[in-house]
Amino acid sequence: MTEEPPVRRARHLMDPSRPRPAVRQEDVQRLERVQKWVLSILIVTTILHLSAGLAIAAQYVDKDALSAGVGLSVLAGAFGVIAVAAGLAIHKRAIASPWLLLGVVPGIVSAYLVLR
């Protein structure tokens, strides 16, 4: 009577005799925290790039169309505030906070450069 050796499955295949370990709650929380930070960084940097693009575009408006340059500067500031508010909302923080003042910076710098 010869005994057959156990069948070895490749590591990437499921083995019915060895089920997956149970998912630990702290692992799930850690993964959610990392996902939240990655999402907020992507959204905030994307919207801030839009804000910076508007601020740069305001610098290339003709001198006789000053109102267009100021309008683009205002839009740059508005999108900066939206970027900061989106980051705060993703982290479930109060949206009305002093951090919103940071979002106005691209608009203020752009308006200063347009009006000088």
NUNU-935170 format. One line per field, with one value per residue (C-alpha): residue number from 0; residue in one letter; x, y, z. Coordinates in steps of 0.25 Angstrom, whole numbers, padded with zeros to 4 digits. Layout:
% NUNU-935170
i c(NUM, ...) .
aa c(a, ...) .
xx c(X, ...) .
yy c(Y, ...) .
zz c(Z, ...) .
***
This chain:
% NUNU-935170
i c(0, 1, 2, 3, 4, 5, 6, 7, 8, 9, 10, 11, 12, 13, 14, 15, 16, 17, 18, 19, 20, 21, 22, 23, 24, 25, 26, 27, 28, 29, 30, 31, 32, 33, 34, 35, 36, 37, 38, 39, 40, 41, 42, 43, 44, 45, 46, 47, 48, 49, 50, 51, 52, 53, 54, 55, 56, 57, 58, 59, 60, 61, 62, 63, 64, 65, 66, 67, 68, 69, 70, 71, 72, 73, 74, 75, 76, 77, 78, 79, 80, 81, 82, 83, 84, 85, 86, 87, 88, 89, 90, 91, 92, 93, 94, 95, 96, 97, 98, 99, 100, 101, 102, 103, 104, 105, 106, 107, 108, 109, 110, 111, 112, 113, 114, 115) .
aa c(m, t, e, e, p, p, v, r, r, a, r, h, l, m, d, p, s, r, p, r, p, a, v, r, q, e, d, v, q, r, l, e, r, v, q, k, w, v, l, s, i, l, i, v, t, t, i, l, h, l, s, a, g, l, a, i, a, a, q, y, v, d, k, d, a, l, s, a, g, v, g, l, s, v, l, a, g, a, f, g, v, i, a, v, a, a, g, l, a, i, h, k, r, a, i, a, s, p, w, l, l, l, g, v, v, p, g, i, v, s, a, y, l, v, l, r) .
xx c(0000, 0007, 0002, 0001, 0008, -0001, -0004, 0003, -0004, 0003, 0003, -0006, -0017, -0028, -0025, -0038, -0030, -0024, -0035, -0031, -0029, -0040, -0039, -0034, -0042, -0029, -0024, -0037, -0036, -0022, -0026, -0037, -0028, -0018, -0029, -0035, -0021, -0018, -0032, -0030, -0016, -0021, -0033, -0026, -0014, -0023, -0032, -0020, -0014, -0026, -0026, -0011, -0014, -0025, -0015, -0005, -0015, -0019, -0004, -0005, -0018, -0016, -0014, -0027, -0035, -0032, -0046, -0043, -0030, -0037, -0048, -0038, -0031, -0045, -0047, -0033, -0036, -0050, -0044, -0033, -0044, -0052, -0039, -0037, -0052, -0051, -0039, -0046, -0059, -0052, -0046, -0060, -0055, -0063, -0062, -0064, -0050, -0038, -0031, -0040, -0032, -0021, -0029, -0030, -0015, -0014, -0025, -0018, -0005, -0011, -0019, -0007, 0001, -0010, -0012, 0002) .
yy c(0000, 0013, 0026, 0037, 0050, 0062, 0070, 0083, 0095, 0107, 0118, 0127, 0117, 0115, 0103, 0098, 0092, 0105, 0116, 0131, 0137, 0146, 0160, 0168, 0181, 0189, 0185, 0190, 0203, 0205, 0203, 0213, 0223, 0222, 0222, 0235, 0242, 0237, 0242, 0255, 0258, 0255, 0263, 0275, 0275, 0274, 0285, 0294, 0292, 0297, 0309, 0311, 0310, 0321, 0330, 0328, 0331, 0344, 0349, 0347, 0355, 0368, 0381, 0387, 0375, 0377, 0372, 0359, 0357, 0361, 0351, 0340, 0343, 0343, 0329, 0324, 0328, 0322, 0309, 0309, 0310, 0299, 0290, 0292, 0290, 0277, 0272, 0276, 0269, 0256, 0256, 0259, 0272, 0285, 0292, 0306, 0307, 0316, 0306, 0312, 0325, 0316, 0314, 0329, 0330, 0327, 0338, 0348, 0346, 0346, 0359, 0366, 0362, 0366, 0380, 0384) .
zz c(0000, -0005, 0001, -0009, -0006, -0004, -0016, -0016, -0022, -0027, -0017, -0025, -0025, -0014, -0005, 0001, 0012, 0016, 0016, 0016, 0030, 0035, 0032, 0044, 0047, 0049, 0035, 0029, 0037, 0033, 0018, 0019, 0025, 0014, 0003, 0009, 0009, -0005, -0010, -0003, -0008, -0023, -0022, -0015, -0024, -0037, -0033, -0029, -0042, -0049, -0039, -0043, -0058, -0056, -0049, -0059, -0070, -0064, -0066, -0081, -0083, -0091, -0082, -0088, -0083, -0068, -0064, -0070, -0063, -0050, -0053, -0055, -0042, -0035, -0041, -0037, -0023, -0023, -0028, -0018, -0007, -0014, -0013, 0002, 0005, -0003, 0005, 0018, 0014, 0010, 0024, 0030, 0036, 0038, 0024, 0030, 0036, 0036, 0026, 0015, 0015, 0009, -0003, -0006, -0007, -0022, -0025, -0017, -0023, -0037, -0034, -0029, -0041, -0051, -0044, -0042) .
***
